[in-house]
């Protein structure tokens, strides 16, 4: 099961999760406000509210 987080800013959320928490983008669609990030066996989907 992969949690899906609805965020207000994909850019700010990626900065937090990737730069500060060490996650990496596995797959993204920036134009649609979507990113699938991973860190080891942890997976998270980020979706910008109002996009897509």
C-alpha positions in Angstrom: 0.0 0.0 0.0 1.4 3.4 -1.0 0.1 6.5 0.8 -1.1 9.3 -1.4 -0.5 12.8 0.0 -2.5 15.8 -1.3 -0.2 18.8 -1.2 -0.6 22.5 -1.9 2.8 22.9 -3.6 4.5 20.0 -5.3 7.7 21.9 -5.6 7.9 22.7 -1.9 6.9 19.1 -0.9 9.6 17.6 -3.2 12.1 20.0 -1.6 11.1 18.7 1.9 10.8 15.0 1.1 13.9 14.8 -1.2 16.4 17.3 0.1 15.6 17.1 3.8 14.3 13.5 4.2 16.4 11.8 1.6 13.7 10.5 -0.8 14.3 10.3 -4.6 11.8 10.8 -7.4 11.1 7.5 -9.1 8.5 8.9 -11.5 6.9 12.3 -11.9 4.5 14.3 -14.1 5.3 17.9 -13.1 2.7 19.4 -15.5 0.0 17.3 -13.8 1.4 18.0 -10.3 2.3 14.4 -9.6 5.4 12.7 -8.2 6.1 9.1 -7.0 9.0 9.2 -4.5 10.9 6.4 -2.7 13.5 5.9 0.0 14.5 2.3 0.4 11.3 0.3 0.8 9.2 3.5 1.6 7.0 4.8 -1.2 4.9 7.9 -1.3 2.7 9.6 -4.0 2.5 13.4 -3.9 -0.3 15.0 -5.8 -0.7 18.8 -5.9 -4.2 19.9 -5.0 -6.2 21.3 -8.0 -3.9 19.8 -10.6 -4.7 16.9 -13.0 
